[in-house]
Each structure stands twice: as C-alpha cells, then as structure tokens.
Amino acid sequence: MRLFLNRLSVLTKRSLINPAMYVMMGVMIIMALLVVFIPEKESSIYIPIALINEDNSKETEEIVDKLCSMNSIFDFYEVEDEEELYKDLASGKANTGYIFPKGFSEHFTNTGSRYKITQVQTPGSRFILLSREEIFRSFYAYGTRKIISDTFADYGYEVDAHDPELERIFGIYITDKTLFALENVEGIVYDELTKSEKIPVPLYKFAGFFILTAALLGALAFLNDQDNRIYLRFSLFERIYLGLIQVAVFTVPVLIITIISFLISGTEFDPLHVIIYTFAVTLLGFAVGTVITFLPLRTARSKIFSAVLPVYLILSFLFSGIIFNLSSFGAALKALSRLFPPSMF
C-alpha cells in the first residue's frame, strides 16, 4: 500500500513539473483575460430592408413579424408608407424595400394572381436576390400549407395549415419567383447598420485541444514507466488503476483551468460535456498507451510514441476547428476529422 501511495505521489508531481502543462494553462488564462479586456469594435453585419404591409391581414402580419424578428444578415423593419420607404432608400438608411399590397394574402395562392409584392431598389442595393429569397420563402411557406389544407378540405379532411410538417415536405419544391415585380428608384448606397462585438477568441476550441494534449502527455509518461518496468511489482488491477491515474493527473489540472477560464471569460459551456470529454480522452490516452505496450517492438515504446506524438498533435490542431471551419469540409475530410477528438469538442 505504501508503494502504491508513493507511486501516486510521484505521478502527481510529474505532471506539476512538466513545462508543457504550465504553457497550456497559462495560454488558457491569458486567452480568458483577453476575452474580458479586449475592446469591442463596430462591425457592419446587418443589411437593412424596409417593409410596407398594406395588406394588414392576420396572416401577412404574422409573416412580417417573423421577418422582423428573424436572426439573419438582414434587418427587416416596417415603415408606415411609401414616402417613408423612398426617404429611407434615398438617404441610405435602407438597402431595399418591399411593399405587400392590400388583399395579397387572400389572392396570392390563386393561379394567375396579379397581387404582386413590389420590390424597390436603388443602384447601390446589394444582396437583392438573397433578401428576395427570404421574403419568398416566408410567404410561400405559408402559401404551400394553405393550398394543401384547402385541397384536403375540399375532400372533407381537416388539416392544420400551420403544421410545420407541411412546410418541410412541400415547401422545398416551390421555385416560381414570378411573384415579384421590380421597380427602381435613384438613391445613394445605403449605410449598413453596425453592431458592437469583440474579436472572437477560440477559447473553447483551444480547451479541447489542450485537454487532448494533456492526455497524450500522460500516455507518454505511462509508456516511459512501462519501459522502466516500474509496474512489475503491482497487480493487474493496480497497473490499470495507476495507468488511468497517470493520464488523469495530466488531464484533471487542465480541466480545472479550462472551467476557471470559461467562468472568467463568460464563455457558455456545459460542465457535463467538458467533464465527459475529459474522461473520454483520458480513457483514450490510457488505451493508446496500453496497446503500444503490447506491440512486439524492440525499441523503447516511449521513444516511438514521442516521435509520432508531434505529428498527431499538429493534425489534431488542424482538425480542431481553431483555424478552419469544419462545417465547410467535404464528407471525406469530415470523416477524417473524427480521428481527432478536438473536432468533436
């Protein structure tokens, strides 16, 4: 028992004197402080779109309210009349304008309807097709549901027109864009709305990468002990337990600093997810060390692992999402990224 406790003490001290541990934990704390003290700056992220709702029906009002509250690059807002619409376009406050005519919601599902949304733009208007698509999608999502529910009603079946399943099944097939009539007015280039925000610091992604790095350093220490035959005097159960402890004494300090850094910076995180991830990479580090121990190699296992470790860490960094947006990867690269745990953190 005394030997066992002594070994635990040695393992803990080994992690505390490893310079890589201090580098990782120092970087985490510095990044957390950067998030707190870095000044905010204004960035142009919204494109203002003016709307006039002359229809004032319940359906159209619901759609307009949805547009005005949606989270996108477009900032839809309502104006009272065409005079205000043209004034906003001429002054540069709005990029594009749309007018929904009276009676539109009652007739726009009819074939050959002339109740058209009027799009008003200036020579400086940008992203016109994208804003038109947002308008188009919102109205036709309602239109497809209404057409389907009315068709079922003709046959004596009641279908809820607001059932999201109808939009999911049928809405994607509506591609007719002849709904829109275009009119142009002269004006200056609009002024984009701005939002104050901080430069994003990938604290969360660095945390996932550092926890994995700590686990692999623990695996390297475990292999070094195996090469030195330190575990020969322990039973199989004690070897497994000490192997896990060897990796854990590296990952747990990084886990603690990670959570502290998240709390300092105000980064949103799920404590359970962080703990489960740390536990998973701890098991991974131990499993890798154990597998290498049983390989029929004449060279010291720790030397082979230390030679491969930098390459794997570089690939883990590239697939961590710190530099590249993993969602833009192709199917093959996304599958390859699963070999590197930071991509899933």
C-alpha positions in Angstrom: 0.0 0.0 0.0 2.8 2.4 0.9 4.4 1.7 -2.5 1.1 2.3 -4.2 0.6 5.7 -2.4 4.2 6.7 -3.1 3.6 6.0 -6.8 0.5 8.2 -6.8 2.6 11.0 -5.3 5.3 10.6 -7.9 2.7 10.7 -10.8 1.1 13.8 -9.5 4.5 15.6 -9.0 5.5 14.6 -12.5 2.5 16.4 -14.1 3.2 19.5 -12.0 6.8 19.9 -13.1 6.0 19.3 -16.8 6.6 22.7 -18.6 4.0 21.9 -21.2 1.3 21.9 -18.5 2.2 25.4 -17.4 2.3 26.6 -21.0 -1.2 25.3 -21.8 -2.7 26.5 -18.6 -1.0 29.9 -19.0 -2.4 30.3 -22.5 -5.9 29.4 -21.3 -5.8 32.0 -18.6 -4.3 34.7 -20.9 -7.0 34.0 -23.5 -9.7 34.2 -20.9 -8.4 37.6 -19.8 -8.2 38.7 -23.5 -11.9 37.9 -23.8 -12.6 40.1 -20.8 -10.4 43.1 -21.6 -10.3 43.1 -25.4 -12.1 46.3 -26.6 -15.3 46.0 -28.6 -15.4 47.2 -32.1 -18.2 48.0 -34.5 -18.7 45.8 -37.5 -21.2 46.0 -40.3 -23.2 42.8 -40.2 -26.8 43.8 -40.9 -28.4 44.8 -44.2 -31.5 46.9 -43.5 -34.6 46.0 -45.5 -37.7 48.3 -45.3 -41.2 46.7 -45.4 -44.6 48.2 -46.0 -47.6 46.0 -45.1 -50.7 47.4 -46.9 -52.5 44.1 -46.5 -52.8 44.1 -42.7 -54.3 40.7 -42.7 -53.6 38.3 -39.8 -51.5 36.0 -42.0 -49.4 38.8 -43.5 -48.8 40.4 -40.2 -47.6 37.1 -38.7 -45.2 36.7 -41.6 -43.9 40.3 -41.4 -43.4 39.9 -37.6 -41.5 36.8 -38.3 -39.3 38.5 -40.8 -38.6 41.5 -38.5 -37.6 39.2 -35.6 -35.6 36.6 -37.6 -31.8 36.3 -36.9 -30.0 36.7 -40.2 -27.8 39.1 -42.1 -31.0 41.1 -43.0 -32.5 43.6 -40.6 -36.2 43.7 -41.8 -38.1 46.6 -40.3 -41.6 48.1 -41.1 -42.3 51.7 -42.3 -45.6 53.5 -42.4 -46.0 54.5 -46.0 -44.2 54.7 -49.4 -43.0 58.2 -48.6 -41.0 56.9 -45.6 -39.8 54.0 -47.7 -38.4 56.1 -50.5 -36.9 58.5 -48.0 -35.0 55.7 -46.3 -33.8 54.4 -49.6 -32.7 57.9 -50.8 -30.9 58.6 -47.5 -29.1 55.3 -47.5 -30.9 54.0 -44.3 -32.4 51.1 -46.2 -30.8 48.8 -48.8 -34.0 47.5 -50.4 -37.8 47.9 -49.9 -40.8 45.6 -50.3 -44.4 46.5 -50.5 -47.1 43.9 -49.7 -50.4 45.1 -51.4 -53.8 45.1 -49.9 -55.7 41.8 -50.4 -52.4 40.0 -51.1 -52.9 37.2 -48.6 -56.4 36.4 -49.9 -55.3 36.0 -53.5 -51.6 35.1 -53.8 -52.3 31.4 -53.8 -54.6 31.7 -56.8 -53.3 30.9 -60.2 -52.6 33.9 -62.3 -53.0 36.4 -59.4 -51.7 39.9 -60.1 -51.4 40.8 -56.4 -47.6 41.2 -56.6 -45.1 42.2 -54.0 -43.3 45.3 -55.2 -39.6 45.4 -54.7 -38.0 48.8 -54.6 -34.2 49.1 -55.0 -31.5 51.7 -55.8 -28.4 51.4 -57.9 -26.5 50.8 -54.6 -28.7 48.0 -53.4 -26.8 44.8 -52.7 -27.7 41.1 -52.0 -31.1 41.7 -53.6 -31.6 38.1 -54.6 -30.9 36.9 -51.1 -33.3 39.3 -49.4 -35.9 38.4 -52.1 -35.4 34.8 -51.2 -36.1 35.4 -47.6 -39.4 37.2 -48.5 -40.2 34.5 -51.0 -39.5 31.6 -48.6 -41.7 33.1 -45.8 -44.8 33.8 -47.9 -44.6 30.5 -49.9 -44.1 28.5 -46.8 -47.5 29.8 -45.7 -48.9 29.5 -49.3 -48.0 25.9 -49.7 -49.6 25.0 -46.3 -52.7 26.9 -47.2 -53.1 25.3 -50.7 -52.6 21.8 -49.2 -55.0 22.4 -46.3 -57.7 23.8 -48.7 -57.2 20.9 -51.1 -57.8 18.4 -48.3 -60.7 20.4 -47.0 -62.4 20.0 -50.5 -62.3 16.3 -49.9 -63.6 16.5 -46.4 -60.4 16.2 -44.5 -59.3 18.8 -41.9 -55.5 19.6 -42.0 -53.8 22.2 -39.8 -52.3 24.8 -42.2 -49.7 25.7 -39.6 -48.4 22.1 -39.3 -44.6 22.5 -39.8 -44.6 19.1 -41.5 -46.4 20.5 -44.5 -43.7 23.1 -45.0 -41.0 20.5 -44.6 -42.5 18.2 -47.2 -43.9 20.6 -49.8 -42.2 23.9 -49.2 -38.9 23.0 -50.8 -40.5 22.3 -54.2 -41.9 25.7 -54.8 -39.5 27.6 -57.0 -41.7 30.0 -59.0 -40.3 33.6 -58.5 -42.7 35.4 -60.8 -44.4 36.8 -57.7 -42.2 39.8 -57.7 -42.5 43.0 -59.8 -39.4 45.2 -59.8 -39.3 48.9 -59.7 -36.2 51.1 -59.4 -35.6 54.5 -57.7 -32.5 56.6 -57.7 -30.5 56.9 -54.4 -27.2 56.6 -52.8 -25.5 53.5 -51.4 -27.2 52.5 -48.2 -25.4 52.7 -44.9 -25.1 49.3 -43.2 -26.3 49.0 -39.6 -23.5 48.2 -37.2 -23.2 46.1 -34.2 -20.6 46.3 -31.4 -18.8 43.0 -30.9 -15.5 41.6 -29.7 -12.9 39.9 -31.8 -13.8 36.2 -31.4 -11.2 34.2 -29.3 -11.4 30.5 -29.9 -11.1 29.7 -26.2 -13.4 26.7 -26.3 -11.6 25.0 -29.2 -8.2 25.6 -27.6 -9.5 24.0 -24.4 -10.5 20.8 -26.3 -7.1 20.7 -28.0 -5.2 21.2 -24.7 -7.1 18.6 -22.8 -6.3 16.0 -25.5 -2.6 17.2 -25.5 -2.5 16.6 -21.7 -4.0 13.1 -22.1 -1.3 12.2 -24.7 1.4 13.6 -22.4 0.0 11.3 -19.7 0.1 8.4 -22.1 3.8 9.2 -22.9 4.6 9.2 -19.1 2.8 5.9 -18.8 4.8 4.3 -21.6 8.0 5.7 -20.1 7.2 3.9 -16.8 6.4 0.7 -18.7 9.8 0.9 -20.4 11.5 1.3 -17.0 9.5 -1.7 -15.7 8.1 0.3 -12.7 4.7 -1.5 -12.8 6.2 -5.0 -12.4 5.6 -5.1 -8.6 1.9 -4.2 -9.0 -1.1 -6.5 -9.6 -3.0 -6.2 -12.9 -5.8 -4.2 -11.2 -3.2 -1.8 -9.7 -1.5 -1.4 -13.1 -4.8 -0.5 -14.8 -5.7 1.9 -12.0 -2.2 3.5 -11.9 -2.2 3.8 -15.7 -5.5 5.7 -15.6 -4.2 7.9 -12.8 -1.1 8.6 -14.7 -3.1 10.1 -17.6 -5.7 11.7 -15.3 -3.0 13.7 -13.3 -2.3 15.5 -16.6 -5.9 16.0 -17.8 -7.5 17.0 -14.5 -5.4 20.1 -13.9 -6.1 21.3 -17.5 -9.8 20.5 -16.9 -9.8 22.7 -13.8 -8.1 25.6 -15.5 -10.4 25.2 -18.5 -13.5 25.6 -16.4 -11.9 28.6 -14.5 -11.1 30.2 -17.8 -14.7 29.7 -19.1 -16.0 31.3 -15.9 -13.6 34.2 -16.1 -14.4 34.9 -19.8 -18.1 34.3 -19.6 -17.9 31.6 -22.3 -21.0 29.5 -22.5 -20.3 25.8 -21.8 -21.9 22.7 -20.5 -19.9 21.4 -17.5 -21.1 17.9 -18.0 -20.0 17.9 -21.7 -16.5 19.2 -20.7 -16.1 16.5 -17.9 -17.3 13.7 -20.2 -14.9 14.8 -22.9 -12.0 14.9 -20.4 -12.9 11.5 -19.2 -13.2 10.1 -22.7 -9.7 11.4 -23.8 -8.3 10.1 -20.5 -9.5 6.7 -21.4 -8.2 7.2 -24.9 -4.7 8.1 -23.7 -4.6 5.1 -21.4 -5.9 2.8 -24.2 -3.3 4.1 -26.7 -0.5 3.5 -24.1 -1.8 0.0 -23.3 -2.0 -1.0 -27.0 1.5 0.2 -27.7 2.8 -1.7 -24.6 1.7 -5.0 -26.1 3.2 -4.3 -29.5 6.2 -6.6 -30.3 8.7 -3.7 -30.5 12.4 -3.9 -29.6 12.8 -0.1 -29.4 11.5 1.7 -26.3 7.8 2.4 -26.7 8.1 5.8 -25.2 10.6 6.9 -27.9 8.4 5.7 -30.7 5.3 7.4 -29.2 7.2 10.6 -28.6 8.3 10.6 -32.3 4.7 10.2 -33.6 3.1 12.5 -31.0 4.1 15.8 -32.6 2.6 14.8 -35.9 -0.7 13.7 -34.4 -0.9 16.9 -32.3 -0.3 19.0 -35.4 -3.1 17.2 -37.2 -5.3 17.5 -34.1 -4.7 21.2 -34.1 -5.7 21.5 -37.8 -8.8 19.5 -37.3 -9.8 21.2 -34.0 -11.7 24.0 -35.7 -9.4 26.7 -34.4 -8.2 27.7 -37.8 -10.6 26.1 -40.2 -14.4 25.9 -40.2 -15.1 22.2 -40.0 -18.6 22.6 -41.3 -17.2 23.7 -44.7 -15.2 20.4 -45.1 -16.2 17.8 -47.6 -17.6 14.4 -46.5 -14.2 12.7 -46.6 -12.5 15.4 -44.5 -15.3 15.4 -42.0 -15.0 11.6 -41.6 -11.2 12.0 -41.2 -11.7 14.7 -38.5 -13.4 12.1 -36.3 -9.9 10.6 -35.7 -9.1 13.8 -33.7 -11.2 14.3 -30.6 -10.9 18.2 -30.6 -13.1 18.3 -33.7 -16.0 16.9 -31.5 -15.5 19.2 -28.6 
